[in-house]
Each structure stands twice: as structure tokens, then as C-alpha cells.
Amino acid sequence: MSWNSLIDAFDGSLNQLHRSAFSGTSASADRQFAGMSVLESSHCWTVQVDLPGVNESDIDVTVQDGTLVITGERSLPRTEDVRSVFNDRPAGKFRRLLKLGEGADHSAIDAELANGVLTITVQRTAESGPRKISIRTETQTPVEQTT
């Protein structure tokens, strides 16, 4: 197989994936449409979701049973007398789920939408930070260690 054939096959696979991803029936649609990253620091987790063209009023962020749930919809303008010749802009409903682990403060979650990126900050609880653990020896003398 030549490189050109391989590239053509790969491009065809990507196009097929793109068509199925945005049909509203594939789980991969959410990952393609609402790309997400999670960053961690000593005091919080930061979730960033790419949502270009989505208005704040079309996004919901909730916490349900320890899971951060991000839902929304991107609509494209439609005009009755205009026919689309080519459209590579995904539209429709999306849903992203992120299980919040122990140490997440569910009452201290903030969200901001700026420049097409939804940024959600989840604060850590005070007790979720690093702490020292004492290690006992056979003589029960504690030895300080850090984690």
C-alpha cells in the first residue's frame, strides 16, 4: 500500500468518524464536540471544555451523585431559502461526565465561559491535602514521614 493510499484511507476513516460522531447517536460525539481536559493543583482541579459557538444559556453544569455533569446544545443558524453546500461545524446536544473523587468540595465549584472555553474550578476540601503519616516500629516509636 502506498503512502497516498494510506493517507486516503485514513482521511476516509476520519470523515466517516466525523459523520457518525455528530449524528447524535455516538458516544464519541461528545468527545469530538466538547473536548475536555482536567488539570490538578494542590488546592483544586480545573476542568476545561472547548465549546466554541455555544452560549452560556445553552450550557448546564450540575453535580449529581458525586459526578460533574456538563450538558448543552450548539445550534447553527438555519435559513429556509439557503441550502448548505458544505458544513464541517458540529451541532446538537452534548453531555460530558466527570466523576469527582474524594476530596472534592461539592459546595465550592465555579464555572466561567470565556472565548469558547468553559472553565470549571473544583476546590479541594481542607482534609484532602497532603499530611504526615507516623510510622511505628516494633518499639512503638513513631518516625515522621511525608506523603
Secondary structure, DSSP 8 states (H G I E B T S, - for coil): --HHHHHHHHHHHHHHHHHHHTSSS-THHHHHHS-EEEEE-SSEEEEEEE-TT--GGGEEEEEETTEEEEEEEE-----TT---S------EEEEEEEE--TTEEEEEEEEEEETTEEEEEEEE-GGGS--EEEEE-TT--EEEEE-
